[in-house]
């Protein structure tokens, strides 16, 4: 046995002295358990939500944006990698699927109204979806973005799991598509309120449907926090765009890429 | 203390509702595997639950309580995936501003086109005025 194997493993983060050895050991233990990722996710959301409520739900105080910025800062400062973080955060991530199923409830409440307005809603959906694809691909092409970026941008307004699958199918990168989808959701949630105020769209149904079509779940979360009716229409827009995207986008990609 | 041992019916109901949501999520996953489709399991689960509720013409209070509870904090469920952006910060920086401009303008365009079209295409704008801003978050048992 050589001397090296006898020395204790390096447990302390850089800069910590052995004087607080116990504290450091507790930290090393805690930061490696799922508890850490789970706790900072909830804590960051609670803080971000307080900021959001205190600013009277100002669009720039988007809770997803603030919470994500805080968590990335904490992970960077503590030298924690995303994989370790996700071990805890996965429990919250899992409930995203359950929350998606729950979107059926606001839709069921509005069912009769939605059926009566089906044709206007579908027309608006097709136009919004087409705008999203053609403007994104057009600008990316105009600015000489590499083909991998263009193909990953194409499905970015559809909900993340579908966008990832489509990107893979059309020669993009699923992980980049997921990143672009998240950015789309956050940007949509940031701009929707001032943009639609500027355009004079005052109807909660139209406002909600538009953000759901353009910015999927993160946009829908914004709509829910503003008005339940906007939230219900946003979930409809997101759900319909998910179905349309899955069926149509692989074919659209063949035409425009 | 008393509330702990004799919880209000609401609390019990919420777990029941959550169980139903999870059943439909599982059904959705199953159907998606079966048809080898692109539609993700949760979206399929949402469609199945919507069909169930509409056919039944009734939303059980337990489902409504669980769903409203989850949807009130919809934003939190996107955080773990969104933190994953940290893995690509350097890639995105080196890729220039093209992707950011493309996302900004296409998202703004999609929001504007969808909202304006819906505003113009709606034949009878009065039907919006007839349904005032009633809070939809109160549990409604009937779909009348």
Interface residues (C-beta under 8 A of the other chain):
Chain A: X37 X41 X42 X44 X45 X49 X63 X64 X67 X68 X71 X72 X75 X76 X82 X85 X86 X89 X90 X92 X93 X95 X96 X97 X98 X99 X100 X101 X102 X103 X104 X105 X106 X107 X108 X109 X110 X111 X112 X113 X116 X117 X119 X120 X121 X123 X124 X125 X127 X128 X129 X131 X132 X133 X134 X135 X136 X137 X139 X140 X143 X144 X145 X146 X149 X153 X156 X157 X159 X160 X161 X162 X165 X166 X175 X176 X178 X179 X180 X182 X183 X184 X185 X186 X187 X188 X191 X192 X195 X196 X199 X201 X203 X204 X205 X206 X207 X209 X210 X211 X213 X214 X215 X217 X218 X220 X221 X222 X224 X225 X227 X228 X229 X231 X232 X237 X239 X242 X243 X246 X247
Chain B: X18 X21 X22 X24 X25 X28 X37 X38 X39 X40 X41 X42 X43 X45 X46 X47 X49 X50 X53 X54 X59 X63 X64 X66 X67 X68 X70 X71 X72 X73 X74 X75 X76 X77 X78 X79 X80 X81 X82 X83 X84 X85 X86 X87 X88 X91 X92 X95 X96 X97 X98 X99 X100 X101 X102 X103 X104 X105 X106 X107 X108 X109 X110 X111 X112 X113 X114 X115 X116 X117 X118 X119 X121 X122 X123 X125 X127 X128 X131 X133 X134 X135 X136 X137 X140 X143
